[in-house]
Amino acid sequence: MIEDKIKQTFATFSKQPISRIEKLPQSGSNRQYFRVFTDNEKTFIATVNNNEKENKTFIYFTLHFRKLNLPVPDIYAVSDDSLTYIQEDLGNESLSGMLEKYGHTDEVYAMFQKSLKQLARLQIEGHKGINYDMSLTAREFGKQAILSDLLYFKYYFLDTLELPYDKQALINEFEALAVFLTQTRYKYFMFRDFQSRNIMIKNDEVFFIDYQGGMNGALQYDVASLLWQAKANLSDEWKASLLDYYIDEINSILETPVDKDIFVNQYKGYVLIRLLQVLGAYGFRGLFERKAHFLTSIPLALKNLRWFVTNRSLGIELPEFEKMLRIIVDDKIVQRFSPPQANETTPLVIEVNSFSYKKGIPKDTSDNGGGFVFDCRGILNPGRIDEYKTLSGMDKPVQDFLEQHTSMNKFLNSVFDLVDISVENYLSRDFHHLQINFGCTGGQHRSVFAAAQTARHLRNKYKVNVVLNHTNEANWVKGLSH
């Protein structure tokens, strides 16, 4: 049904036949992205999102920015219900990926400069004539929006730690900080989620995506978001020099240059707000929605916050708030969210198998026995559908089906919760072997996908030695091409 909707929307602006549609990895949001290939190999991005208001906000902002020649993707078609739209394909390379690939090189630094130069344009030039009534949440990042971010941090991260503190004193100080930050003179378009993952690189130029959360707000917030992104791990020297570069860029656009001392002092406050908002988001996505990727990001965010708490002064007295910040960046709290990591001398080997119940559960040849057997037959079977019969759980069409049309993701989240308990215990006790088995009817689709995803999860989280086996591969139903 999703692919049919994409094809219908695509057909409203192009008669070029679609050769295939590939689902792209999903991040923190509920939006689904697909790459659409045409017969002439030209590609487009299709977005499917049931949040109509969010879509309309993104589309409005995009059309507004395109008129001003700002670096955002073009939008070619929108479905009648506004739940599907087709946009320009900006490729696969992001600033985040470039940083991960090359590290903190001169080339990457130059790309950060390009990003900040274009950010200044988007914020100041994009502000002209924009209708903030179209904003997704609040029109302005004012006192209530700042308080909302602070409470988001409180409820979804701080309160989960179950630490004693004076709740009323903390709320009062939240309000004092919010008032302090709303006194900024420099309010323009605020991107709201300006991070390296949302900066695409195409033909050596930068383009921006995912600005649907934008509103009227302080210039400092977005530059704080980019320079203090935990995973970017920028040095203090890079942060300082890039901030100076950004201030020079906004001053080249503004009619009246900013007062640098005032600007930087309030910038520090927005750095803190952004760091806490990110922790709240990681807590919500990781602790409540149980998405493993976000849980692994919490230690990085806490270490980032620790550096700020140790080295920066806000210029406003907040005793209860500062006391709580120092507690949550303590090694004991960071360690609580830091999974044990295997090293070269770690003896543990985890054997992950897929199998067919027709052939029986794999035997454990180790001397300890035990482990896990998970039955995947409660998941809708793609092997019953003709187009997937000769494929396996290693093929992308089957993976997309299991992720989009079944309860596989929910199933795996529960599996990870159980398995992680044993893995962490085994690592602490220098155990040598753990077997994890996934079975389904034919050992070809559901169990293969579940086993592969579990192996990936364990390698990423614990850096442990994982041996993956698809025990029924010799009996898979295969087409002529195989």
GUSE-657052 format. One record per residue (C-alpha): residue number from 1; x, y, z; chain. Coordinates in steps of 0.25 Angstrom, whole numbers. Layout:
+-----+-------+-------+-------+-----+
! seq !     u !     v !     w ! mol !
+-----+-------+-------+-------+-----+
! NUM !     X !     Y !     Z !   A !
...
+-----+-------+-------+-------+-----+
end
This chain:
+-----+-------+-------+-------+-----+
! seq !     u !     v !     w ! mol !
+-----+-------+-------+-------+-----+
!   1 !     0 !     0 !     0 !   A !
!   2 !    12 !    10 !     3 !   A !
!   3 !    18 !     7 !   -10 !   A !
!   4 !     5 !     9 !   -18 !   A !
!   5 !     3 !    22 !   -11 !   A !
!   6 !    17 !    26 !   -15 !   A !
!   7 !    15 !    22 !   -29 !   A !
!   8 !     2 !    30 !   -30 !   A !
!   9 !     8 !    43 !   -24 !   A !
!  10 !    20 !    41 !   -33 !   A !
!  11 !    11 !    40 !   -45 !   A !
!  12 !     5 !    54 !   -43 !   A !
!  13 !    18 !    61 !   -47 !   A !
!  14 !    25 !    50 !   -56 !   A !
!  15 !    22 !    40 !   -66 !   A !
!  16 !    35 !    33 !   -65 !   A !
!  17 !    33 !    18 !   -61 !   A !
!  18 !    38 !    15 !   -47 !   A !
!  19 !    48 !     3 !   -47 !   A !
!  20 !    49 !     0 !   -32 !   A !
!  21 !    47 !     7 !   -19 !   A !
!  22 !    56 !     4 !    -7 !   A !
!  23 !    53 !     7 !     7 !   A !
!  24 !    64 !    16 !    14 !   A !
!  25 !    69 !    14 !    29 !   A !
!  26 !    59 !    20 !    39 !   A !
!  27 !    65 !    30 !    49 !   A !
!  28 !    58 !    35 !    62 !   A !
!  29 !    45 !    40 !    56 !   A !
!  30 !    33 !    32 !    50 !   A !
!  31 !    35 !    38 !    36 !   A !
!  32 !    39 !    27 !    26 !   A !
!  33 !    48 !    30 !    14 !   A !
!  34 !    49 !    23 !     1 !   A !
!  35 !    58 !    25 !   -11 !   A !
!  36 !    51 !    24 !   -24 !   A !
!  37 !    58 !    19 !   -36 !   A !
!  38 !    53 !    22 !   -50 !   A !
!  39 !    56 !    15 !   -63 !   A !
!  40 !    67 !    25 !   -67 !   A !
!  41 !    73 !    23 !   -53 !   A !
!  42 !    69 !    37 !   -48 !   A !
!  43 !    66 !    36 !   -33 !   A !
!  44 !    56 !    44 !   -24 !   A !
!  45 !    53 !    43 !    -9 !   A !
!  46 !    39 !    39 !    -5 !   A !
!  47 !    34 !    43 !     9 !   A !
!  48 !    23 !    36 !    16 !   A !
!  49 !    18 !    41 !    29 !   A !
!  50 !     4 !    41 !    36 !   A !
!  51 !     6 !    54 !    43 !   A !
!  52 !    -1 !    63 !    33 !   A !
!  53 !     3 !    76 !    41 !   A !
!  54 !    17 !    72 !    41 !   A !
!  55 !    17 !    70 !    26 !   A !
!  56 !    10 !    83 !    23 !   A !
!  57 !    20 !    91 !    32 !   A !
!  58 !    32 !    84 !    25 !   A !
!  59 !    26 !    87 !    11 !   A !
!  60 !    23 !   101 !    14 !   A !
!  61 !    37 !   104 !    20 !   A !
!  62 !    43 !    97 !     8 !   A !
!  63 !    35 !   105 !    -3 !   A !
!  64 !    38 !   118 !     5 !   A !
!  65 !    53 !   115 !     6 !   A !
!  66 !    54 !   111 !    -9 !   A !
!  67 !    48 !   124 !   -13 !   A !
!  68 !    60 !   131 !    -6 !   A !
!  69 !    70 !   121 !   -13 !   A !
!  70 !    74 !   115 !     1 !   A !
!  71 !    80 !   101 !     1 !   A !
!  72 !    69 !    92 !     3 !   A !
!  73 !    63 !    81 !    -6 !   A !
!  74 !    53 !    83 !   -16 !   A !
!  75 !    39 !    77 !   -14 !   A !
!  76 !    32 !    72 !   -27 !   A !
!  77 !    19 !    66 !   -23 !   A !
!  78 !    10 !    64 !   -11 !   A !
!  79 !    -1 !    55 !    -9 !   A !
!  80 !   -16 !    60 !    -7 !   A !
!  81 !   -16 !    56 !     7 !   A !
!  82 !    -2 !    62 !    10 !   A !
!  83 !     3 !    49 !    16 !   A !
!  84 !    13 !    46 !     4 !   A !
!  85 !    22 !    55 !    -4 !   A !
!  86 !    33 !    54 !   -14 !   A !
!  87 !    46 !    62 !   -12 !   A !
!  88 !    60 !    64 !   -18 !   A !
!  89 !    70 !    53 !   -15 !   A !
!  90 !    82 !    60 !    -9 !   A !
!  91 !    90 !    47 !    -8 !   A !
!  92 !    95 !    39 !     3 !   A !
!  93 !   107 !    47 !     8 !   A !
!  94 !   104 !    55 !    21 !   A !
!  95 !   114 !    64 !    29 !   A !
!  96 !   112 !    53 !    40 !   A !
!  97 !   117 !    42 !    30 !   A !
!  98 !   128 !    51 !    25 !   A !
!  99 !   133 !    53 !    40 !   A !
! 100 !   132 !    38 !    43 !   A !
! 101 !   140 !    35 !    30 !   A !
! 102 !   151 !    45 !    31 !   A !
! 103 !   151 !    50 !    45 !   A !
! 104 !   155 !    64 !    49 !   A !
! 105 !   163 !    68 !    37 !   A !
! 106 !   164 !    81 !    30 !   A !
! 107 !   155 !    77 !    19 !   A !
! 108 !   144 !    74 !    29 !   A !
! 109 !   147 !    87 !    36 !   A !
! 110 !   144 !    94 !    23 !   A !
! 111 !   131 !    87 !    22 !   A !
! 112 !   127 !    91 !    36 !   A !
! 113 !   130 !   106 !    31 !   A !
! 114 !   121 !   104 !    19 !   A !
! 115 !   110 !    99 !    28 !   A !
! 116 !   111 !   111 !    37 !   A !
! 117 !   112 !   120 !    25 !   A !
! 118 !    99 !   115 !    19 !   A !
! 119 !    92 !   114 !    33 !   A !
! 120 !    94 !   129 !    35 !   A !
! 121 !    87 !   131 !    22 !   A !
! 122 !    76 !   121 !    25 !   A !
! 123 !    74 !   128 !    39 !   A !
! 124 !    74 !   142 !    34 !   A !
! 125 !    70 !   143 !    20 !   A !
! 126 !    60 !   131 !    22 !   A !
! 127 !    53 !   139 !    33 !   A !
! 128 !    49 !   150 !    23 !   A !
! 129 !    34 !   149 !    20 !   A !
! 130 !    32 !   135 !    27 !   A !
! 131 !    19 !   132 !    34 !   A !
! 132 !    22 !   126 !    47 !   A !
! 133 !     8 !   122 !    49 !   A !
! 134 !    12 !   110 !    41 !   A !
! 135 !    21 !   105 !    51 !   A !
! 136 !    19 !    91 !    56 !   A !
! 137 !    18 !    94 !    71 !   A !
! 138 !    21 !   109 !    76 !   A !
! 139 !    23 !   121 !    67 !   A !
! 140 !    35 !   125 !    76 !   A !
! 141 !    45 !   118 !    84 !   A !
! 142 !    42 !   127 !    96 !   A !
! 143 !    40 !   125 !   111 !   A !
! 144 !    30 !   113 !   110 !   A !
! 145 !    37 !   106 !    99 !   A !
! 146 !    50 !   107 !   107 !   A !
! 147 !    43 !   102 !   119 !   A !
! 148 !    37 !    91 !   111 !   A !
! 149 !    51 !    86 !   107 !   A !
! 150 !    56 !    87 !   122 !   A !
! 151 !    44 !    79 !   126 !   A !
! 152 !    46 !    69 !   115 !   A !
! 153 !    60 !    67 !   121 !   A !
! 154 !    54 !    66 !   135 !   A !
! 155 !    43 !    55 !   132 !   A !
! 156 !    50 !    47 !   122 !   A !
! 157 !    64 !    46 !   128 !   A !
! 158 !    66 !    53 !   141 !   A !
! 159 !    54 !    46 !   148 !   A !
! 160 !    58 !    32 !   142 !   A !
! 161 !    71 !    33 !   151 !   A !
! 162 !    62 !    34 !   164 !   A !
! 163 !    71 !    44 !   170 !   A !
! 164 !    67 !    52 !   182 !   A !
! 165 !    66 !    67 !   179 !   A !
! 166 !    57 !    79 !   183 !   A !
! 167 !    47 !    79 !   171 !   A !
! 168 !    41 !    92 !   174 !   A !
! 169 !    54 !    99 !   175 !   A !
! 170 !    58 !    93 !   162 !   A !
! 171 !    46 !    97 !   155 !   A !
! 172 !    48 !   111 !   160 !   A !
! 173 !    62 !   112 !   154 !   A !
! 174 !    57 !   106 !   141 !   A !
! 175 !    48 !   118 !   140 !   A !
! 176 !    59 !   128 !   144 !   A !
! 177 !    68 !   122 !   133 !   A !
! 178 !    57 !   122 !   123 !   A !
! 179 !    54 !   137 !   126 !   A !
! 180 !    69 !   140 !   125 !   A !
! 181 !    70 !   133 !   111 !   A !
! 182 !    58 !   140 !   105 !   A !
! 183 !    64 !   154 !   107 !   A !
! 184 !    73 !   151 !    94 !   A !
! 185 !    73 !   162 !    84 !   A !
! 186 !    76 !   153 !    72 !   A !
! 187 !    63 !   145 !    68 !   A !
! 188 !    62 !   140 !    54 !   A !
! 189 !    58 !   126 !    48 !   A !
! 190 !    63 !   115 !    57 !   A !
! 191 !    65 !   102 !    50 !   A !
! 192 !    63 !    94 !    64 !   A !
! 193 !    71 !    81 !    60 !   A !
! 194 !    83 !    87 !    53 !   A !
! 195 !    93 !    75 !    54 !   A !
! 196 !   103 !    68 !    45 !   A !
! 197 !    93 !    57 !    41 !   A !
! 198 !    83 !    67 !    35 !   A !
! 199 !    94 !    74 !    27 !   A !
! 200 !    95 !    67 !    13 !   A !
! 201 !   107 !    69 !     4 !   A !
! 202 !   105 !    68 !   -11 !   A !
! 203 !   116 !    73 !   -21 !   A !
! 204 !   124 !    79 !   -10 !   A !
! 205 !   112 !    88 !    -5 !   A !
! 206 !   104 !    87 !     7 !   A !
! 207 !    88 !    85 !     7 !   A !
! 208 !    79 !    84 !    19 !   A !
! 209 !    68 !    75 !    23 !   A !
! 210 !    59 !    72 !    35 !   A !
! 211 !    56 !    87 !    39 !   A !
! 212 !    41 !    84 !    41 !   A !
! 213 !    43 !    87 !    55 !   A !
! 214 !    47 !   102 !    52 !   A !
! 215 !    42 !   114 !    59 !   A !
! 216 !    45 !   128 !    62 !   A !
! 217 !    57 !   128 !    72 !   A !
! 218 !    71 !   131 !    76 !   A !
! 219 !    82 !   130 !    66 !   A !
! 220 !    91 !   124 !    76 !   A !
! 221 !    83 !   111 !    78 !   A !
! 222 !    86 !   105 !    64 !   A !
! 223 !   101 !   108 !    65 !   A !
! 224 !   101 !   102 !    79 !   A !
! 225 !    94 !    89 !    74 !   A !
! 226 !   104 !    87 !    63 !   A !
! 227 !   117 !    90 !    70 !   A !
! 228 !   113 !    83 !    83 !   A !
! 229 !   107 !    70 !    76 !   A !
! 230 !   112 !    59 !    85 !   A !
! 231 !   116 !    49 !    74 !   A !
! 232 !   123 !    60 !    66 !   A !
! 233 !   133 !    61 !    78 !   A !
! 234 !   139 !    74 !    73 !   A !
! 235 !   151 !    80 !    80 !   A !
! 236 !   150 !    92 !    89 !   A !
! 237 !   159 !    99 !    78 !   A !
! 238 !   149 !    95 !    67 !   A !
! 239 !   137 !   100 !    75 !   A !
! 240 !   143 !   113 !    78 !   A !
! 241 !   149 !   116 !    64 !   A !
! 242 !   136 !   112 !    57 !   A !
! 243 !   128 !   120 !    67 !   A !
! 244 !   136 !   132 !    63 !   A !
! 245 !   135 !   129 !    48 !   A !
! 246 !   119 !   128 !    50 !   A !
! 247 !   119 !   142 !    57 !   A !
! 248 !   127 !   148 !    45 !   A !
! 249 !   117 !   142 !    36 !   A !
! 250 !   104 !   147 !    42 !   A !
! 251 !   111 !   161 !    44 !   A !
! 252 !   113 !   161 !    29 !   A !
! 253 !    98 !   159 !    27 !   A !
! 254 !    92 !   167 !    38 !   A !
! 255 !    91 !   182 !    37 !   A !
! 256 !    96 !   184 !    51 !   A !
! 257 !   107 !   175 !    56 !   A !
! 258 !   104 !   167 !    69 !   A !
! 259 !   110 !   171 !    82 !   A !
! 260 !   120 !   159 !    83 !   A !
! 261 !   121 !   158 !    98 !   A !
! 262 !   106 !   158 !   100 !   A !
! 263 !   104 !   148 !    88 !   A !
! 264 !   115 !   138 !    94 !   A !
! 265 !   109 !   139 !   108 !   A !
! 266 !    95 !   135 !   104 !   A !
! 267 !   101 !   125 !    94 !   A !
! 268 !   106 !   118 !   107 !   A !
! 269 !    92 !   117 !   112 !   A !
! 270 !    87 !   111 !    99 !   A !
! 271 !    98 !   101 !    99 !   A !
! 272 !    93 !    96 !   112 !   A !
! 273 !    78 !    96 !   108 !   A !
! 274 !    82 !    88 !    95 !   A !
! 275 !    91 !    78 !   103 !   A !
! 276 !    79 !    76 !   113 !   A !
! 277 !    69 !    75 !   102 !   A !
! 278 !    77 !    64 !    95 !   A !
! 279 !    78 !    56 !   108 !   A !
! 280 !    63 !    57 !   109 !   A !
! 281 !    62 !    52 !    95 !   A !
! 282 !    72 !    40 !    97 !   A !
! 283 !    64 !    37 !   110 !   A !
! 284 !    51 !    37 !   103 !   A !
! 285 !    55 !    29 !    91 !   A !
! 286 !    64 !    20 !    98 !   A !
! 287 !    58 !    17 !   112 !   A !
! 288 !    43 !    19 !   108 !   A !
! 289 !    43 !    14 !    93 !   A !
! 290 !    54 !     5 !    96 !   A !
! 291 !    63 !     8 !    83 !   A !
! 292 !    77 !     3 !    86 !   A !
! 293 !    84 !    14 !    77 !   A !
! 294 !    79 !    25 !    87 !   A !
! 295 !    83 !    17 !    99 !   A !
! 296 !    97 !    16 !    94 !   A !
! 297 !    98 !    31 !    92 !   A !
! 298 !    95 !    35 !   106 !   A !
! 299 !   109 !    33 !   111 !   A !
! 300 !   114 !    42 !   100 !   A !
! 301 !   104 !    53 !   104 !   A !
! 302 !   107 !    52 !   118 !   A !
! 303 !   122 !    54 !   116 !   A !
! 304 !   119 !    66 !   107 !   A !
! 305 !   111 !    72 !   118 !   A !
! 306 !   121 !    69 !   128 !   A !
! 307 !   132 !    77 !   120 !   A !
! 308 !   122 !    89 !   120 !   A !
! 309 !   118 !    88 !   134 !   A !
! 310 !   133 !    88 !   138 !   A !
! 311 !   138 !    99 !   129 !   A !
! 312 !   127 !   109 !   126 !   A !
! 313 !   119 !   119 !   135 !   A !
! 314 !   105 !   123 !   131 !   A !
! 315 !   106 !   137 !   138 !   A !
! 316 !    93 !   134 !   146 !   A !
! 317 !    92 !   127 !   160 !   A !
! 318 !    85 !   114 !   159 !   A !
! 319 !    89 !   106 !   172 !   A !
! 320 !    80 !    94 !   171 !   A !
! 321 !    81 !    93 !   156 !   A !
! 322 !    96 !    93 !   157 !   A !
! 323 !    96 !    83 !   168 !   A !
! 324 !    88 !    73 !   160 !   A !
! 325 !    96 !    75 !   148 !   A !
! 326 !   109 !    72 !   155 !   A !
! 327 !   102 !    59 !   161 !   A !
! 328 !    97 !    54 !   147 !   A !
! 329 !   111 !    56 !   140 !   A !
! 330 !   118 !    48 !   152 !   A !
! 331 !   125 !    35 !   147 !   A !
! 332 !   115 !    26 !   154 !   A !
! 333 !   104 !    32 !   146 !   A !
! 334 !   112 !    31 !   133 !   A !
! 335 !   116 !    17 !   136 !   A !
! 336 !   101 !    13 !   138 !   A !
! 337 !    98 !    15 !   123 !   A !
! 338 !   112 !    10 !   118 !   A !
! 339 !   111 !    -5 !   114 !   A !
! 340 !   123 !   -13 !   117 !   A !
! 341 !   132 !   -14 !   104 !   A !
! 342 !   140 !   -27 !   100 !   A !
! 343 !   155 !   -25 !    97 !   A !
! 344 !   165 !   -34 !    91 !   A !
! 345 !   166 !   -43 !   103 !   A !
! 346 !   151 !   -45 !   105 !   A !
! 347 !   149 !   -60 !   104 !   A !
! 348 !   134 !   -59 !   101 !   A !
! 349 !   129 !   -63 !    87 !   A !
! 350 !   114 !   -62 !    84 !   A !
! 351 !   108 !   -72 !    74 !   A !
! 352 !    96 !   -67 !    67 !   A !
! 353 !    88 !   -77 !    59 !   A !
! 354 !    76 !   -77 !    50 !   A !
! 355 !    69 !   -90 !    48 !   A !
! 356 !    57 !   -97 !    43 !   A !
! 357 !    48 !  -104 !    53 !   A !
! 358 !    46 !  -115 !    42 !   A !
! 359 !    61 !  -118 !    45 !   A !
! 360 !    61 !  -116 !    60 !   A !
! 361 !    68 !  -107 !    69 !   A !
! 362 !    83 !  -106 !    67 !   A !
! 363 !    92 !  -113 !    77 !   A !
! 364 !   101 !  -106 !    87 !   A !
! 365 !   114 !  -113 !    86 !   A !
! 366 !   120 !  -104 !    97 !   A !
! 367 !   123 !  -110 !   111 !   A !
! 368 !   113 !  -100 !   118 !   A !
! 369 !   100 !  -102 !   110 !   A !
! 370 !    88 !   -92 !   112 !   A !
! 371 !    86 !   -80 !   104 !   A !
! 372 !    74 !   -75 !    97 !   A !
! 373 !    64 !   -81 !    87 !   A !
! 374 !    54 !   -70 !    81 !   A !
! 375 !    42 !   -75 !    73 !   A !
! 376 !    39 !   -65 !    61 !   A !
! 377 !    27 !   -72 !    56 !   A !
! 378 !    18 !   -62 !    63 !   A !
! 379 !    23 !   -52 !    53 !   A !
! 380 !    15 !   -51 !    39 !   A !
! 381 !    23 !   -60 !    29 !   A !
! 382 !    28 !   -53 !    17 !   A !
! 383 !    31 !   -67 !    11 !   A !
! 384 !    16 !   -68 !     8 !   A !
! 385 !    17 !   -57 !    -2 !   A !
! 386 !    21 !   -60 !   -16 !   A !
! 387 !    31 !   -49 !   -18 !   A !
! 388 !    38 !   -52 !    -5 !   A !
! 389 !    38 !   -68 !    -6 !   A !
! 390 !    52 !   -69 !   -13 !   A !
! 391 !    58 !   -58 !    -5 !   A !
! 392 !    63 !   -59 !    10 !   A !
! 393 !    64 !   -50 !    22 !   A !
! 394 !    78 !   -45 !    16 !   A !
! 395 !    71 !   -38 !     5 !   A !
! 396 !    66 !   -24 !     6 !   A !
! 397 !    52 !   -26 !     1 !   A !
! 398 !    49 !   -36 !    12 !   A !
! 399 !    56 !   -27 !    22 !   A !
! 400 !    47 !   -16 !    18 !   A !
! 401 !    35 !   -25 !    19 !   A !
! 402 !    38 !   -30 !    33 !   A !
! 403 !    41 !   -15 !    38 !   A !
! 404 !    29 !    -9 !    31 !   A !
! 405 !    18 !   -19 !    32 !   A !
! 406 !    20 !   -28 !    44 !   A !
! 407 !    23 !   -27 !    59 !   A !
! 408 !    38 !   -31 !    57 !   A !
! 409 !    44 !   -18 !    62 !   A !
! 410 !    35 !   -20 !    75 !   A !
! 411 !    40 !   -34 !    76 !   A !
! 412 !    54 !   -31 !    75 !   A !
! 413 !    54 !   -20 !    85 !   A !
! 414 !    49 !   -30 !    95 !   A !
! 415 !    60 !   -40 !    90 !   A !
! 416 !    71 !   -30 !    92 !   A !
! 417 !    66 !   -27 !   107 !   A !
! 418 !    67 !   -41 !   110 !   A !
! 419 !    80 !   -45 !   103 !   A !
! 420 !    87 !   -32 !   108 !   A !
! 421 !    85 !   -37 !   123 !   A !
! 422 !    93 !   -50 !   120 !   A !
! 423 !   103 !   -43 !   111 !   A !
! 424 !   107 !   -33 !   122 !   A !
! 425 !   108 !   -44 !   132 !   A !
! 426 !   116 !   -53 !   124 !   A !
! 427 !   126 !   -42 !   120 !   A !
! 428 !   128 !   -38 !   135 !   A !
! 429 !   130 !   -53 !   139 !   A !
! 430 !   139 !   -56 !   127 !   A !
! 431 !   130 !   -67 !   122 !   A !
! 432 !   134 !   -73 !   108 !   A !
! 433 !   121 !   -76 !   101 !   A !
! 434 !   107 !   -72 !    99 !   A !
! 435 !    97 !   -78 !    88 !   A !
! 436 !    85 !   -70 !    83 !   A !
! 437 !    76 !   -77 !    73 !   A !
! 438 !    65 !   -72 !    65 !   A !
! 439 !    55 !   -82 !    58 !   A !
! 440 !    44 !   -81 !    48 !   A !
! 441 !    37 !   -91 !    39 !   A !
! 442 !    47 !   -91 !    28 !   A !
! 443 !    59 !   -84 !    34 !   A !
! 444 !    60 !   -75 !    22 !   A !
! 445 !    53 !   -61 !    25 !   A !
! 446 !    48 !   -57 !    39 !   A !
! 447 !    59 !   -65 !    47 !   A !
! 448 !    70 !   -61 !    37 !   A !
! 449 !    66 !   -46 !    39 !   A !
! 450 !    65 !   -47 !    54 !   A !
! 451 !    78 !   -54 !    55 !   A !
! 452 !    86 !   -44 !    47 !   A !
! 453 !    80 !   -32 !    54 !   A !
! 454 !    83 !   -38 !    68 !   A !
! 455 !    98 !   -41 !    63 !   A !
! 456 !    99 !   -26 !    58 !   A !
! 457 !    93 !   -21 !    72 !   A !
! 458 !   103 !   -29 !    80 !   A !
! 459 !   115 !   -25 !    71 !   A !
! 460 !   111 !   -10 !    72 !   A !
! 461 !   108 !   -10 !    87 !   A !
! 462 !   118 !   -19 !    93 !   A !
! 463 !   129 !   -20 !    82 !   A !
! 464 !   128 !   -35 !    85 !   A !
! 465 !   132 !   -47 !    76 !   A !
! 466 !   120 !   -52 !    69 !   A !
! 467 !   119 !   -64 !    60 !   A !
! 468 !   106 !   -63 !    51 !   A !
! 469 !   101 !   -76 !    45 !   A !
! 470 !    89 !   -79 !    36 !   A !
! 471 !    88 !   -94 !    38 !   A !
! 472 !    77 !   -97 !    28 !   A !
! 473 !    83 !   -89 !    16 !   A !
! 474 !    85 !  -101 !     8 !   A !
! 475 !    70 !  -104 !     8 !   A !
! 476 !    65 !   -90 !     5 !   A !
! 477 !    55 !   -89 !    -6 !   A !
! 478 !    63 !   -82 !   -18 !   A !
! 479 !    59 !   -76 !   -31 !   A !
! 480 !    66 !   -79 !   -44 !   A !
! 481 !    76 !   -67 !   -42 !   A !
! 482 !    81 !   -74 !   -30 !   A !
+-----+-------+-------+-------+-----+
end
